[in-house]
């Protein structure tokens, strides 16, 4: 397997992980703000 393809694959996986993490953090922030407001 060419290393360039592997690098592209792992980079894509990292991007997805970062997106999932930031989405989880922002939704947690929203949930915490809503819980505190009510």
C-alpha positions in Angstrom: 0.0 0.0 0.0 1.5 3.4 -1.0 2.3 5.5 2.0 0.6 8.6 0.4 -2.7 6.8 0.4 -2.2 5.7 4.0 -1.3 9.2 5.0 -4.4 10.6 3.3 -6.6 8.0 5.1 -5.3 8.7 8.6 -5.6 12.4 8.0 -9.2 12.0 7.0 -9.8 9.8 10.1 -8.2 12.5 12.3 -10.4 15.2 10.7 -13.5 13.2 11.5 -12.4 12.6 15.1 -11.8 16.4 15.5 -15.2 17.2 14.1 -16.9 14.6 16.3 -15.1 15.9 19.4 -15.9 19.6 18.7 -19.6 18.6 18.0 -19.8 16.7 21.3 -18.2 19.6 23.2 -20.5 22.2 21.7 -23.6 20.1 22.3 -22.5 19.5 25.9 -22.0 23.2 26.4 -25.5 23.8 25.0 -27.0 21.2 27.3 -25.3 22.6 30.3 -26.4 26.2 29.5 -30.0 25.0 29.0 -29.9 23.0 32.3 -28.6 26.0 34.2 -31.2 28.3 32.6 -34.2 26.3 33.6 
